[in-house]
Amino acid sequence: MMTPTSPVLALTRDLIARRSVTPEDAGCLDLIEARLAAVGCHIERRRIEAVDNLFAWRGEGAPHLMLLGHTDVVPPGPESAWQSPPFEPTETGGELVGRGAADMKSSVAAFVTAIEAYLQRQHDHPGTLSLLLTSDEEGIAEHGVRAMVPWLRDHDHLPDACLIGEPSSLQTLGDNVRIGRRGSIQARLSIRGRQGHTAYADPRDNPAHRAGPLLAALGQLEFNDGDDHFPPTRLQISNLQAGTGADNVTPGELLVMFNLRNNPNSPAERLEARLRELIQAHEPGDWDLEWRVSGVPFGPARGPLPEIVSAACSEHLGITPKRDTGGGTSDGRFIGPLGIDCVELGPVNATIHQINERITIDELERLPAVYASIIERYLAQGER
């Protein structure tokens, strides 16, 4: 006799089967809209450029808890390298394998089933419960949550707190949550010289020669700005490009690309001023610096949500999560800087973006109860 498939496993499988490589949604939001409308949620669908967004809500007033996630996934890479087709969800050895299994169709499915379970129990719940989903988190993130925030503000739908389903766990579900994130800054430094024959070129015309001391200084930069919640800001050189490819021609230009992960103690404008001063001090010649802030640091969350998340993990998972601000960026970068507390809780992130991405079925099936408990505890504040 076959064991019945749990609601969250069935929905996760259905979502994985939809080839929603960013910015495609591939019908995921249609499926979710129908389910949430059936339990009394109001639905707002907004397509911005090529990106599909869904905002669902029920109730009114404070407290307002928003759940935040995305239906898009990164490309699978060479599908022949997968143990099973990436968009054919496969159960093996107690795990569910497929693109998006951990990042983050499992969390989206758990959000939906948790909302359904909560609203069936608490038809007249206090406050507001909402869900914001986009198909633009893994891409340029211009037309998803970033573009939805002004609409939320204009329609008085900004939440008091935000639970994000990004895969925050490290070894086991609930062992780690994010209570903030570092910012991300992309910089492109162009140093120009004069292309020439290697036998005759003046070394001073070679931008690669002139940039040597500066590159060393960039690699040795230290930022003593860490605190109890955030590690120090870090700079990493990501790309060096120069030359024509010929071994007897000096480059006419050197491009240095680097990324900074900054914490709230070092705002982007202060870092840019410091970097420009450092570059000028090394006199690399004719240079330009392009500076792009792709994410503003936010947190740490200080309101009731972190304690509520910890209590739910303790009750349903038997674990008290560690709190940190590590990892890359998430769509919380468009919510947290507004002064809204954000906490990220989701599956183990060991296989995200990898070949054979996976989640253990046991942990997947435990996740909706954790989310439902967080919803219930947070909205219960409205009854006090």
C-alpha positions, 0 to 999 in steps of 0.5 A, a space after each residue: 500500500 502506497 504512503 500518501 504524499 504530504 501536501 507540502 511534498 506534493 506542492 514542492 514536486 509540482 513547483 519543481 516540475 515547472 521550468 521557472 529559470 529566472 525571470 520565467 515563472 512558468 505558471 508557479 504563481 497561477 497555481 499558488 494564486 488559486 490555492 490562496 484565493 480558495 482560503 480567502 486571500 486577496 490577490 494582486 498580480 503585477 507583471 513588471 517587464 518580464 517579471 511576474 509578481 504576486 501579493 496575497 493578503 488576508 486580514 487588516 491592521 497590525 501586526 502585519 507579518 509578510 512571508 517573502 520568497 521567489 519562484 524563479 531558479 538558476 539555470 541547471 547547468 549541463 542536464 546530463 550531469 544530473 542523476 535525474 532530470 533537474 525539472 523532474 522531481 525525483 525521490 531517492 534515499 529519503 531526499 527530493 532532488 531537482 532544481 529549486 528543491 532547496 532554493 527555494 520552491 520547498 520554502 514557497 510550498 511550505 509557506 503556502 501550506 502553512 498559510 492554508 493550515 493557519 487560515 483553516 484554524 484561525 478564520 478570524 485571525 488578528 492582524 494581517 498575514 501576507 505573502 509576496 512572491 517574485 520570479 526575479 530574485 535569482 536575476 537582476 532583481 530590478 522588476 521583482 521585490 524592488 519594484 513591488 515595494 513602492 506599490 506596497 507603500 502606496 497601498 499601505 501594505 508594508 509589513 511590520 516584520 518579514 519572514 524570508 524563506 531563503 535556505 539559511 540552515 547549515 547542517 540541519 533544518 533550523 540550526 541557523 537563521 539570518 537576522 540581517 545581511 551585509 550589503 554588496 557593492 560591485 566596482 570596476 576600475 579601469 587603468 589606461 596605458 599605451 599598447 605597444 610591442 613588448 620589445 620596445 614598450 616603455 614599462 611606464 606605459 603598461 597599466 599592468 605594471 603601474 597597477 601592481 602596488 595598487 593591486 597589492 594594497 587592495 588585497 591587503 585592505 582591512 576594515 575594522 568595522 565588525 561588531 557583535 552582529 556583523 563581520 568586518 567589511 571585506 573586499 575581494 578582487 573578482 576579475 582582472 582583464 588586460 591585453 589582446 591575447 598575444 604574448 608580444 603586445 602590452 595592454 592598453 588598458 587594465 580592468 580590475 573588478 572587485 566586490 565589497 561585502 559591507 556591514 552597516 558601520 561602513 556605508 557605501 559612500 564612505 567606502 567609495 571615498 576611501 577607495 578613491 583616495 587609495 587609488 589616487 595615492 598609488 598614482 596608477 595613471 589615467 583611471 576611472 572607477 565605476 561604483 554600483 551598490 546592488 544591496 544595502 546592508 540591513 539588520 540586525 532584526 531587534 523586534 519580536 520576530 527573532 525570538 518567535 522564530 527561535 521559539 518555533 524552531 525549539 518547539 517543532 525541531 528541538 533546536 535553538 538556531 544560531 543567529 547570523 548575518 552571513 551569506 550573500 544577498 536576498 530580497 530582504 535588501 529591499 525590505 530591511 533598509 526600510 526599518 522592517 525586521 527581517 528574519 530568514 529561515 529555510 532549508 539546508 543550503 549545502 546544495 543550492 545552485 549545484 548539480 543534484 540540488 536536494 532537500 531531505 523529505 523529512 525536513 521538508 515535511 517539518 517546515 510547514 509546521 514551523 512556519 505556521 507556528 511563527 505565523 500564529 505566534 506573531 499575529 497573536 500579539 494583536 490579541 494582547 
